[in-house]
Amino acid sequence: MNSKHIETEAIRTQIERTEFLEHSNPLYLTSSFIFEDAEDMRASFAEEKKRNIYSRFTNPNTSEFVSKICKMEGAEDGHAFATGMSAVFSTFAALLNSGDHIVSSRSIFGSTHSLFTKYLPKWNIETSYFKVDEIDQIESLIQPNTKVIYAESPTNPAVDILDLEILGNIAKKHGLIFIVDNCFATPYLQQPIRFGADLVIHSATKLIDGQGRVLGGVTVGRSDLIREIYLFSRNTGPALSPFNAWILSKSLETLIVRVERHCENALKVAQFLEEQPEVNWVKYPFLPSHPQYETAKKQMKLGGNIVSFEIKGGVEAGREFLNNIRLCSLSANLGDTRSIVTHPASTTHSKLSIEDRLETSITDGLIRVSVGLENVNDIIQDIKQALYAKIEIKI
Ligand SMILES: *Cc1c(COP(=O)(O)O)cnc(C)c1O
């Protein structure tokens, strides 16, 4: 399907040029499009021709963004959304019926977990969970009404790896729709469709934008499923704005060089952390010490930009580490040019019980680093001084 290399597709996929023969793609800030005559309008609404009607349905900028992601992921078709969460919600809302059942990894994005536990049950859709080390038990969770297997890999914030090929085979054997949130890996590092995924979701807010500017989301995959997702979005309105699509499409042109440097920096940060006596353990998919290192090597090109580690001293040490950070940002985002550190146990995951946190490998001293594009020595220096600030004060 892919005639050109992924780097080229990310740059050269473009909508038709206008009469001005612009080199860089223009921004189409228009809510609607006009028709030549009554027949043109009738044929357009009857979908006898593929064209733009109204920007809640499609827009040239969103179409360009979606076609780039499709080419990079090896997908038949796709649809773009205002946020990653609207992509997740719309995908489930479009495909599931009352009474359906989901089998999901327990280590999923917080808001996706809320969708499964708080909102989908309102429509009588229930979810059963497996832990990252319980892949061999998934088949026992499948019920006659199971429709979807859902997973993220690498996981947030513990950076565990799930074997997508095993999940894809189980889904195929039982005729289930296999959906992967590929946000942490990006379409460059991992293409879940190669391992049997039917649909791939991204929060484009993260590494795809990569510069902390806009929110966006996208679902790509099997065209019959995308058709349903498109119709849901067209009727309910979570469309990506043309401006954000234009930004995101531009961002894809540099995604690969950015992600390569992100990964190079992250590996160095992980290797540094592994040597530190103040650190209990470090998890990074491309460190040989990672429990699923072989799987990571099989399904990912590089290890991604997220490193997690456990600082000695639990919650207090985690909070103190954050207070001593000087260069990196304390922020909820990730995948930005700027390095970001978070302490999930006292922030994003503080509302979970200790048992629930441990189920997703979030220990009290876990620190998540989203490694950015600053000079890696400056990032390491900042982490180092924050790790040892407490000790130096004592001395
Ligand atoms: C951020 C994120 C989302 C949600 O994306 P938004 O653009 O913030 O709505 C979904 N999944 C993962 C893995 C994420 O990191």
PDBQT file of the ligand as one rigid body, heavy atoms in Angstrom, charges set to zero:
ROOT
HETATM    1  C1  LIG A 401      -3.301  12.455  26.208  1.00  0.00    +0.000 C 
HETATM    2  C2  LIG A 401      -3.775  11.103  25.872  1.00  0.00    +0.000 A 
HETATM    3  C3  LIG A 401      -5.089  10.883  25.445  1.00  0.00    +0.000 A 
HETATM    4  C4  LIG A 401      -6.118  11.986  25.353  1.00  0.00    +0.000 C 
HETATM    5  O1  LIG A 401      -5.747  12.955  24.429  1.00  0.00    +0.000 OA
HETATM    6  P1  LIG A 401      -6.281  14.475  24.502  1.00  0.00    +0.000 P 
HETATM    7  O2  LIG A 401      -5.781  15.042  23.217  1.00  0.00    +0.000 OA
HETATM    8  O3  LIG A 401      -5.678  15.084  25.713  1.00  0.00    +0.000 OA
HETATM    9  O4  LIG A 401      -7.761  14.411  24.595  1.00  0.00    +0.000 OA
HETATM   10  C5  LIG A 401      -5.463   9.589  25.130  1.00  0.00    +0.000 A 
HETATM   11  N1  LIG A 401      -4.600   8.559  25.243  1.00  0.00    +0.000 NA
HETATM   12  C6  LIG A 401      -3.324   8.736  25.654  1.00  0.00    +0.000 A 
HETATM   13  C7  LIG A 401      -2.424   7.562  25.748  1.00  0.00    +0.000 C 
HETATM   14  C8  LIG A 401      -2.870  10.008  25.997  1.00  0.00    +0.000 A 
HETATM   15  O5  LIG A 401      -1.617  10.171  26.417  1.00  0.00    +0.000 OA
ENDROOT
TORSDOF 0
